[in-house]
Amino acid sequence: GRGCVLDSPFNAKEIINKLKSAENTSAGPDRLCYNDWKCIPRAAQFLQALFNVCVHPRRVPPVWKKSTTILLPKKGDLSLPCNWRPIALSSTAYKLFTKCLAARLSSWCEQYSILSPCQKGFTPHDGILEHNFVLQQSLEQARLQRKELCIAWLDVTNAFGALPHSAIFEALTAAGTGEQFTDIIRDIYSDASTQILSGLSTTKPIGIKSGVKQGCPISGLLFNICVDPVIRSIQGNASGHRVLAFADDVCLLASSPAELQTMLDSVFTQFSALGLSLNAQKSHSFHFNGAPPAGTGNTNFTINSTSLHPIVEGDFHKFLGKPVGLNICPDYKTFKDLSQLAADVLGSSLAPWMIVDAMLSFVYP
């Protein structure tokens, strides 16, 4: 039978590995940085005992449930809360504990093929190249076989912050992680709070009532487990790729407009049941027809009766950093930046061999 996530106590080696790989970040409420832990003799043995004490009663210290949130400005009107990026600072002991939990959960997911292979976010393997390759190959095949290809890129509104806590616990139970693991996650989320640091003062504690915890090492995997049934139901038993997911970045592929619309309706219904909503206005569709003369159709696809933004010929949509479209117009801003960079390098006082090296490194990599 399938084993549980926490089938054995934590050992010192696990903790040493996590401590070694931890990059030093700002201190949380415990005012300790990772470097402080690295300087403490026998820190791994102490943390091992502490973590195993938490696992047995399935409880974590109340102080671990508290975090401090700092706000970093994004672009746009800074009087609007949506133009600030929250960064949560948690206790380093808590983050090391959840790093160990995440490593156990990740290897358990790998061992028992818990997550759909269509999901590449927060997995041990870099799936960005693979997803981009699949997308380009699908377009190439449609062109060669003179067939249709319909694609939708979905925007999930505040995906990580909107997920109800009940959905997390239900998903962990359904996946078979084991009562011990599920209860620890349940305790981590019960009475969790954060304080916003503003200037020299902090707000009163604000209860975290929904969403996976921001900045927590295990959050990405918890999100993946929650949405996995949706990913699997869309892919079904199809031999070809019907869905490419990278955490909350979801791309649907279909061989006809009717098929894509059915998939959109299904994702909308299933995400709604999870407590997640799709933003049609920020989602994009692309209808390619490989029959000569190959081109794009301005087909109307909808999410809950709202139209997606269609990608027409010459236009593109970036999926995982790579533009996708038909006869994409060159990005002249990029060319302008490159030519300026080349001019700066050529006009510098570098030695000739250094200029060649710089051109190869930065202008024509």
C-alpha positions as a Markdown table, in Angstrom:
| # | Residue | x | y | z |
|---|---|---|---|---|
| 1 | Gly | 0.0 | 0.0 | 0.0 |
| 2 | Arg | 0.9 | 3.7 | -0.2 |
| 3 | Gly | 2.9 | 5.0 | 2.7 |
| 4 | Cys | 2.3 | 8.2 | 4.6 |
| 5 | Val | 4.3 | 11.4 | 4.1 |
| 6 | Leu | 5.7 | 11.3 | 7.7 |
| 7 | Asp | 6.5 | 7.6 | 7.9 |
| 8 | Ser | 9.7 | 8.1 | 9.9 |
| 9 | Pro | 11.1 | 10.8 | 12.3 |
| 10 | Phe | 13.2 | 13.7 | 11.0 |
| 11 | Asn | 16.9 | 13.0 | 11.0 |
| 12 | Ala | 19.8 | 15.4 | 11.5 |
| 13 | Lys | 21.0 | 14.9 | 7.9 |
| 14 | Glu | 17.8 | 16.3 | 6.5 |
| 15 | Ile | 18.0 | 19.4 | 8.6 |
| 16 | Ile | 21.8 | 19.9 | 7.8 |
| 17 | Asn | 20.9 | 19.8 | 4.1 |
| 18 | Lys | 18.2 | 22.3 | 4.4 |
| 19 | Leu | 20.3 | 24.6 | 6.6 |
| 20 | Lys | 23.2 | 24.4 | 4.1 |
| 21 | Ser | 21.0 | 25.3 | 1.1 |
| 22 | Ala | 19.2 | 28.1 | 2.9 |
| 23 | Glu | 20.2 | 31.5 | 1.6 |
| 24 | Asn | 20.4 | 34.2 | 4.3 |
| 25 | Thr | 17.2 | 36.3 | 4.4 |
| 26 | Ser | 15.8 | 38.9 | 6.7 |
| 27 | Ala | 14.9 | 37.7 | 10.2 |
| 28 | Gly | 11.3 | 37.0 | 11.1 |
| 29 | Pro | 9.7 | 37.4 | 14.5 |
| 30 | Asp | 12.4 | 35.2 | 16.2 |
| 31 | Arg | 15.0 | 37.7 | 15.0 |
| 32 | Leu | 17.3 | 34.8 | 13.9 |
| 33 | Cys | 18.8 | 34.5 | 10.4 |
| 34 | Tyr | 19.8 | 31.2 | 8.8 |
| 35 | Asn | 23.5 | 32.3 | 9.3 |
| 36 | Asp | 22.8 | 32.5 | 13.1 |
| 37 | Trp | 21.6 | 28.8 | 13.1 |
| 38 | Lys | 24.7 | 27.8 | 11.0 |
| 39 | Cys | 26.9 | 29.3 | 13.7 |
| 40 | Ile | 25.2 | 27.5 | 16.6 |
| 41 | Pro | 27.1 | 24.3 | 17.6 |
| 42 | Arg | 24.9 | 21.1 | 17.2 |
| 43 | Ala | 22.0 | 23.3 | 15.8 |
| 44 | Ala | 20.9 | 20.4 | 13.6 |
| 45 | Gln | 20.5 | 18.1 | 16.6 |
| 46 | Phe | 18.5 | 20.7 | 18.5 |
| 47 | Leu | 16.2 | 21.4 | 15.5 |
| 48 | Gln | 15.8 | 17.6 | 14.9 |
| 49 | Ala | 14.6 | 17.2 | 18.5 |
| 50 | Leu | 12.3 | 20.3 | 18.2 |
| 51 | Phe | 10.8 | 19.2 | 14.8 |
| 52 | Asn | 10.1 | 15.6 | 16.1 |
| 53 | Val | 8.5 | 17.0 | 19.2 |
| 54 | Cys | 6.1 | 19.0 | 16.9 |
| 55 | Val | 5.3 | 15.9 | 14.8 |
| 56 | His | 4.3 | 13.7 | 17.7 |
| 57 | Pro | 1.4 | 15.8 | 19.1 |
| 58 | Arg | 0.8 | 17.3 | 15.6 |
| 59 | Arg | 1.2 | 20.8 | 16.9 |
| 60 | Val | 3.7 | 23.7 | 16.3 |
| 61 | Pro | 4.7 | 26.5 | 18.7 |
| 62 | Pro | 2.1 | 29.4 | 18.5 |
| 63 | Val | 5.0 | 31.9 | 17.8 |
| 64 | Trp | 5.6 | 30.0 | 14.5 |
| 65 | Lys | 2.1 | 31.0 | 13.3 |
| 66 | Lys | 2.9 | 34.7 | 13.5 |
| 67 | Ser | 4.7 | 36.5 | 10.7 |
| 68 | Thr | 5.6 | 40.1 | 9.8 |
| 69 | Thr | 4.7 | 41.4 | 6.4 |
| 70 | Ile | 6.6 | 44.1 | 4.6 |
| 71 | Leu | 5.2 | 45.9 | 1.5 |
| 72 | Leu | 7.4 | 46.5 | -1.6 |
| 73 | Pro | 6.1 | 49.0 | -4.2 |
| 74 | Lys | 5.2 | 47.7 | -7.7 |
| 75 | Lys | 4.4 | 50.0 | -10.6 |
| 76 | Gly | 1.4 | 52.3 | -10.8 |
| 77 | Asp | -0.6 | 54.3 | -8.3 |
| 78 | Leu | 0.9 | 53.5 | -4.9 |
| 79 | Ser | -2.2 | 54.8 | -3.1 |
| 80 | Leu | -3.8 | 51.5 | -4.3 |
| 81 | Pro | -3.1 | 48.4 | -2.1 |
| 82 | Cys | -2.9 | 46.2 | -5.2 |
| 83 | Asn | 0.2 | 48.0 | -6.4 |
| 84 | Trp | 2.2 | 46.8 | -3.4 |
| 85 | Arg | 3.8 | 43.4 | -3.1 |
| 86 | Pro | 3.5 | 41.8 | 0.3 |
| 87 | Ile | 6.5 | 39.8 | 1.6 |
| 88 | Ala | 5.9 | 37.7 | 4.7 |
| 89 | Leu | 8.8 | 37.2 | 7.1 |
| 90 | Ser | 8.4 | 34.1 | 9.3 |
| 91 | Ser | 10.6 | 32.6 | 12.0 |
| 92 | Thr | 13.6 | 30.8 | 10.5 |
| 93 | Ala | 13.0 | 27.7 | 12.7 |
| 94 | Tyr | 9.5 | 27.5 | 11.3 |
| 95 | Lys | 10.8 | 27.9 | 7.7 |
| 96 | Leu | 13.3 | 25.1 | 8.2 |
| 97 | Phe | 10.6 | 22.9 | 9.6 |
| 98 | Thr | 8.3 | 23.5 | 6.6 |
| 99 | Lys | 11.3 | 23.1 | 4.3 |
| 100 | Cys | 11.7 | 19.6 | 5.8 |
| 101 | Leu | 8.0 | 19.0 | 5.5 |
| 102 | Ala | 8.1 | 20.2 | 1.8 |
| 103 | Ala | 11.0 | 17.8 | 1.0 |
| 104 | Arg | 9.1 | 14.9 | 2.5 |
| 105 | Leu | 5.9 | 15.8 | 0.6 |
| 106 | Ser | 7.8 | 16.3 | -2.6 |
| 107 | Ser | 9.6 | 12.9 | -2.6 |
| 108 | Trp | 6.3 | 11.3 | -1.5 |
| 109 | Cys | 4.5 | 12.9 | -4.5 |
| 110 | Glu | 7.3 | 11.7 | -6.8 |
| 111 | Gln | 7.3 | 8.1 | -5.4 |
| 112 | Tyr | 3.6 | 7.6 | -5.8 |
| 113 | Ser | 3.0 | 9.8 | -8.9 |
| 114 | Ile | 0.6 | 12.0 | -6.9 |
| 115 | Leu | 0.7 | 15.0 | -9.2 |
| 116 | Ser | -0.2 | 14.9 | -12.9 |
| 117 | Pro | 2.9 | 15.0 | -15.2 |
| 118 | Cys | 1.2 | 18.1 | -16.8 |
| 119 | Gln | 2.0 | 20.1 | -13.6 |
| 120 | Lys | 5.6 | 21.4 | -13.6 |
| 121 | Gly | 5.5 | 24.1 | -10.9 |
| 122 | Phe | 7.4 | 23.5 | -7.6 |
| 123 | Thr | 8.6 | 20.1 | -8.8 |
| 124 | Pro | 12.3 | 18.8 | -8.6 |
| 125 | His | 12.6 | 19.1 | -12.4 |
| 126 | Asp | 12.7 | 22.3 | -14.5 |
| 127 | Gly | 9.6 | 22.0 | -16.6 |
| 128 | Ile | 9.6 | 25.4 | -18.2 |
| 129 | Leu | 11.7 | 24.3 | -21.2 |
| 130 | Glu | 9.5 | 21.1 | -21.5 |
| 131 | His | 6.3 | 23.1 | -21.5 |
| 132 | Asn | 7.6 | 25.6 | -24.1 |
| 133 | Phe | 8.8 | 22.8 | -26.3 |
| 134 | Val | 5.4 | 21.0 | -26.2 |
| 135 | Leu | 3.7 | 24.3 | -27.1 |
| 136 | Gln | 6.0 | 25.0 | -30.1 |
| 137 | Gln | 5.8 | 21.3 | -31.2 |
| 138 | Ser | 1.9 | 21.5 | -31.1 |
| 139 | Leu | 2.0 | 24.6 | -33.3 |
| 140 | Glu | 4.4 | 23.0 | -35.7 |
| 141 | Gln | 2.4 | 19.8 | -35.9 |
| 142 | Ala | -0.8 | 21.8 | -36.6 |
| 143 | Arg | 1.0 | 23.6 | -39.4 |
| 144 | Leu | 2.5 | 20.5 | -41.0 |
| 145 | Gln | -0.7 | 18.5 | -40.7 |
| 146 | Arg | -2.9 | 21.5 | -41.8 |
| 147 | Lys | -5.0 | 21.2 | -38.7 |
| 148 | Glu | -6.6 | 23.5 | -36.1 |
| 149 | Leu | -5.0 | 24.3 | -32.7 |
| 150 | Cys | -6.9 | 26.2 | -30.1 |
| 151 | Ile | -5.0 | 27.5 | -27.0 |
| 152 | Ala | -6.2 | 29.3 | -23.9 |
| 153 | Trp | -3.9 | 30.8 | -21.2 |
| 154 | Leu | -5.8 | 31.3 | -18.0 |
| 155 | Asp | -5.4 | 34.0 | -15.3 |
| 156 | Val | -6.5 | 32.8 | -11.9 |
| 157 | Thr | -7.5 | 35.7 | -9.7 |
| 158 | Asn | -5.2 | 35.8 | -6.6 |
| 159 | Ala | -4.7 | 32.0 | -6.9 |
| 160 | Phe | -2.5 | 31.5 | -3.9 |
| 161 | Gly | -4.4 | 34.0 | -1.6 |
| 162 | Ala | -7.9 | 32.8 | -2.4 |
| 163 | Leu | -7.7 | 29.1 | -1.8 |
| 164 | Pro | -9.9 | 28.2 | 1.2 |
| 165 | His | -8.1 | 26.4 | 4.0 |
| 166 | Ser | -10.8 | 23.7 | 4.0 |
| 167 | Ala | -9.9 | 22.9 | 0.4 |
| 168 | Ile | -6.2 | 22.4 | 1.4 |
| 169 | Phe | -7.1 | 19.9 | 4.2 |
| 170 | Glu | -9.6 | 18.1 | 2.0 |
| 171 | Ala | -7.1 | 17.8 | -0.8 |
| 172 | Leu | -4.4 | 16.4 | 1.6 |
| 173 | Thr | -6.8 | 13.8 | 3.0 |
| 174 | Ala | -8.0 | 12.8 | -0.5 |
| 175 | Ala | -4.4 | 12.4 | -1.7 |
| 176 | Gly | -3.7 | 10.1 | 1.2 |
| 177 | Thr | -0.8 | 12.1 | 2.9 |
| 178 | Gly | -1.8 | 10.6 | 6.2 |
| 179 | Glu | -3.6 | 12.0 | 9.3 |
| 180 | Gln | -0.4 | 13.1 | 11.0 |
| 181 | Phe | 0.8 | 15.3 | 8.1 |
| 182 | Thr | -2.7 | 16.7 | 7.5 |
| 183 | Asp | -3.1 | 17.6 | 11.2 |
| 184 | Ile | 0.2 | 19.4 | 11.3 |
| 185 | Ile | -0.7 | 21.5 | 8.3 |
| 186 | Arg | -4.2 | 22.1 | 9.8 |
| 187 | Asp | -2.5 | 23.3 | 13.0 |
| 188 | Ile | 0.0 | 25.5 | 11.1 |
| 189 | Tyr | -3.0 | 27.3 | 9.5 |
| 190 | Ser | -5.2 | 27.5 | 12.7 |
| 191 | Asp | -5.0 | 31.0 | 14.3 |
| 192 | Ala | -2.2 | 32.1 | 11.9 |
| 193 | Ser | -1.7 | 35.8 | 11.7 |
| 194 | Thr | 0.5 | 38.5 | 10.3 |
| 195 | Gln | 1.4 | 42.1 | 11.2 |
| 196 | Ile | 2.1 | 44.7 | 8.5 |
| 197 | Leu | 5.2 | 46.6 | 9.1 |
| 198 | Ser | 4.7 | 50.2 | 8.1 |
| 199 | Gly | 7.4 | 52.8 | 8.7 |
| 200 | Leu | 8.5 | 52.2 | 12.3 |
| 201 | Ser | 5.2 | 50.7 | 13.5 |
| 202 | Thr | 3.2 | 47.5 | 12.9 |
| 203 | Thr | -0.5 | 46.9 | 12.6 |
| 204 | Lys | -2.4 | 44.7 | 15.0 |
| 205 | Pro | -2.3 | 41.0 | 14.1 |
| 206 | Ile | -4.4 | 40.2 | 11.0 |
| 207 | Gly | -5.8 | 36.7 | 10.9 |
| 208 | Ile | -5.0 | 34.7 | 7.8 |
| 209 | Lys | -8.4 | 33.2 | 6.9 |
| 210 | Ser | -7.7 | 32.0 | 3.3 |
| 211 | Gly | -4.9 | 31.2 | 0.9 |
| 212 | Val | -1.7 | 29.3 | 1.3 |
| 213 | Lys | 0.8 | 31.2 | 3.5 |
| 214 | Gln | 2.9 | 33.7 | 1.6 |
| 215 | Gly | 6.7 | 33.0 | 1.6 |
| 216 | Cys | 6.2 | 29.5 | 3.2 |
| 217 | Pro | 8.4 | 26.8 | 1.7 |
| 218 | Ile | 5.5 | 24.2 | 1.5 |
| 219 | Ser | 2.8 | 26.6 | 0.0 |
| 220 | Gly | 3.5 | 25.8 | -3.7 |
| 221 | Leu | 3.1 | 22.1 | -3.2 |
| 222 | Leu | -0.1 | 22.5 | -1.2 |
| 223 | Phe | -1.5 | 24.6 | -4.0 |
| 224 | Asn | -0.5 | 22.0 | -6.6 |
| 225 | Ile | -2.2 | 19.2 | -4.6 |
| 226 | Cys | -5.4 | 21.2 | -4.4 |
| 227 | Val | -5.7 | 21.9 | -8.2 |
| 228 | Asp | -4.4 | 18.5 | -9.3 |
| 229 | Pro | -7.8 | 16.9 | -9.7 |
| 230 | Val | -8.8 | 19.7 | -12.1 |
| 231 | Ile | -5.5 | 19.2 | -14.1 |
| 232 | Arg | -6.1 | 15.5 | -14.3 |
| 233 | Ser | -9.7 | 15.7 | -15.3 |
| 234 | Ile | -8.9 | 18.1 | -18.2 |
| 235 | Gln | -6.0 | 15.9 | -19.4 |
| 236 | Gly | -8.1 | 12.7 | -19.0 |
| 237 | Asn | -6.7 | 9.7 | -20.9 |
| 238 | Ala | -5.6 | 11.7 | -24.0 |
| 239 | Ser | -2.3 | 10.7 | -25.5 |
| 240 | Gly | -1.5 | 14.3 | -26.6 |
| 241 | His | -1.1 | 17.3 | -24.2 |
| 242 | Arg | -4.4 | 19.0 | -23.4 |
| 243 | Val | -3.1 | 21.0 | -20.4 |
| 244 | Leu | 0.2 | 22.5 | -19.4 |
| 245 | Ala | 0.4 | 23.8 | -15.8 |
| 246 | Phe | 3.1 | 25.6 | -13.9 |
| 247 | Ala | 1.5 | 26.2 | -10.5 |
| 248 | Asp | -1.3 | 28.7 | -11.3 |
| 249 | Asp | -0.1 | 29.3 | -14.9 |
| 250 | Val | -2.5 | 27.1 | -16.8 |
| 251 | Cys | -2.5 | 26.6 | -20.6 |
| 252 | Leu | -5.2 | 24.6 | -22.4 |
| 253 | Leu | -4.7 | 23.0 | -25.8 |
| 254 | Ala | -7.6 | 21.7 | -28.0 |
| 255 | Ser | -8.0 | 20.6 | -31.6 |
| 256 | Ser | -11.2 | 22.5 | -32.2 |
| 257 | Pro | -13.0 | 25.7 | -30.9 |
| 258 | Ala | -15.9 | 23.6 | -29.5 |
| 259 | Glu | -13.4 | 21.4 | -27.6 |
| 260 | Leu | -11.6 | 24.3 | -26.1 |
| 261 | Gln | -14.8 | 26.0 | -25.0 |
| 262 | Thr | -15.9 | 22.7 | -23.3 |
| 263 | Met | -12.5 | 22.6 | -21.5 |
| 264 | Leu | -12.9 | 26.3 | -20.4 |
| 265 | Asp | -16.4 | 25.6 | -19.0 |
| 266 | Ser | -15.1 | 22.6 | -17.1 |
| 267 | Val | -12.1 | 24.4 | -15.6 |
| 268 | Phe | -14.4 | 27.3 | -14.6 |
| 269 | Thr | -16.8 | 25.0 | -12.8 |
| 270 | Gln | -14.1 | 23.0 | -11.1 |
| 271 | Phe | -12.1 | 26.0 | -10.0 |
| 272 | Ser | -15.3 | 27.7 | -8.7 |
| 273 | Ala | -16.0 | 24.6 | -6.6 |
| 274 | Leu | -12.4 | 25.0 | -5.1 |
| 275 | Gly | -13.1 | 28.7 | -4.3 |
| 276 | Leu | -10.9 | 30.0 | -7.2 |
| 277 | Ser | -12.1 | 32.4 | -9.9 |
| 278 | Leu | -10.8 | 32.9 | -13.4 |
| 279 | Asn | -10.3 | 36.4 | -14.7 |
| 280 | Ala | -11.5 | 36.3 | -18.4 |
| 281 | Gln | -10.2 | 39.8 | -19.1 |
| 282 | Lys | -6.6 | 38.8 | -18.3 |
| 283 | Ser | -6.9 | 35.4 | -20.0 |
| 284 | His | -5.9 | 34.9 | -23.6 |
| 285 | Ser | -7.0 | 32.7 | -26.5 |
| 286 | Phe | -5.3 | 31.7 | -29.8 |
| 287 | His | -7.0 | 29.9 | -32.7 |
| 288 | Phe | -4.6 | 28.7 | -35.3 |
| 289 | Asn | -5.7 | 27.1 | -38.5 |
| 290 | Gly | -3.0 | 25.2 | -40.4 |
| 291 | Ala | -5.1 | 24.7 | -43.6 |
| 292 | Pro | -3.6 | 26.9 | -46.4 |
| 293 | Pro | -3.4 | 29.8 | -46.2 |
| 294 | Ala | -2.4 | 29.3 | -42.5 |
| 295 | Gly | -3.7 | 32.0 | -40.2 |
| 296 | Thr | -5.5 | 32.8 | -37.0 |
| 297 | Gly | -9.2 | 32.9 | -36.4 |
| 298 | Asn | -10.7 | 35.7 | -34.4 |
| 299 | Thr | -12.8 | 33.1 | -32.5 |
| 300 | Asn | -14.7 | 34.2 | -29.4 |
| 301 | Phe | -14.0 | 32.0 | -26.4 |
| 302 | Thr | -15.6 | 32.8 | -23.1 |
| 303 | Ile | -15.3 | 32.2 | -19.3 |
| 304 | Asn | -18.6 | 32.5 | -17.6 |
| 305 | Ser | -20.0 | 34.5 | -20.6 |
| 306 | Thr | -17.0 | 37.0 | -20.6 |
| 307 | Ser | -14.8 | 36.9 | -23.7 |
| 308 | Leu | -11.1 | 36.1 | -23.5 |
| 309 | His | -8.5 | 38.4 | -25.2 |
| 310 | Pro | -7.9 | 36.9 | -28.7 |
| 311 | Ile | -4.3 | 36.7 | -29.9 |
| 312 | Val | -4.4 | 37.6 | -33.6 |
| 313 | Glu | -1.7 | 37.2 | -36.3 |
| 314 | Gly | 1.4 | 39.3 | -35.5 |
| 315 | Asp | 0.5 | 39.5 | -31.9 |
| 316 | Phe | 1.7 | 37.1 | -29.1 |
| 317 | His | 1.2 | 36.0 | -25.6 |
| 318 | Lys | 4.1 | 35.2 | -23.2 |
| 319 | Phe | 3.8 | 31.8 | -21.5 |
| 320 | Leu | 6.5 | 31.0 | -19.0 |
| 321 | Gly | 8.6 | 33.8 | -20.5 |
| 322 | Lys | 8.4 | 32.7 | -24.1 |
| 323 | Pro | 6.2 | 34.5 | -26.7 |
| 324 | Val | 3.7 | 32.3 | -28.5 |
| 325 | Gly | 1.8 | 33.5 | -31.7 |
| 326 | Leu | 1.9 | 33.5 | -35.5 |
| 327 | Asn | 4.2 | 35.7 | -37.5 |
| 328 | Ile | 5.1 | 37.6 | -34.4 |
| 329 | Cys | 6.1 | 41.2 | -35.1 |
| 330 | Pro | 9.7 | 41.9 | -33.8 |
| 331 | Asp | 9.8 | 43.7 | -30.4 |
| 332 | Tyr | 11.6 | 46.9 | -31.6 |
| 333 | Lys | 12.0 | 48.0 | -28.0 |
| 334 | Thr | 14.3 | 45.0 | -27.4 |
| 335 | Phe | 16.2 | 45.8 | -30.7 |
| 336 | Lys | 16.6 | 49.4 | -29.6 |
| 337 | Asp | 17.9 | 48.2 | -26.2 |
| 338 | Leu | 20.3 | 45.8 | -27.9 |
| 339 | Ser | 21.7 | 48.4 | -30.3 |
| 340 | Gln | 22.2 | 50.8 | -27.5 |
| 341 | Leu | 24.0 | 48.1 | -25.5 |
| 342 | Ala | 26.2 | 47.3 | -28.6 |
| 343 | Ala | 27.0 | 51.0 | -29.0 |
| 344 | Asp | 27.9 | 51.3 | -25.4 |
| 345 | Val | 30.3 | 48.3 | -25.6 |
| 346 | Leu | 31.9 | 49.5 | -28.9 |
| 347 | Gly | 32.3 | 53.0 | -27.5 |
| 348 | Ser | 33.9 | 51.8 | -24.3 |
| 349 | Ser | 37.6 | 51.9 | -23.5 |
| 350 | Leu | 37.9 | 48.1 | -23.3 |
| 351 | Ala | 40.7 | 46.3 | -25.0 |
| 352 | Pro | 39.7 | 44.9 | -28.5 |
| 353 | Trp | 39.6 | 41.3 | -27.2 |
| 354 | Met | 37.4 | 42.4 | -24.2 |
| 355 | Ile | 35.0 | 44.2 | -26.6 |
| 356 | Val | 34.6 | 40.9 | -28.6 |
| 357 | Asp | 34.1 | 39.0 | -25.4 |
| 358 | Ala | 31.5 | 41.5 | -24.1 |
| 359 | Met | 29.6 | 41.5 | -27.4 |
| 360 | Leu | 29.5 | 37.7 | -27.4 |
| 361 | Ser | 28.4 | 37.6 | -23.7 |
| 362 | Phe | 25.9 | 40.4 | -23.6 |
| 363 | Val | 24.8 | 41.4 | -27.1 |
| 364 | Tyr | 24.8 | 38.1 | -29.0 |
| 365 | Pro | 24.6 | 35.5 | -26.3 |
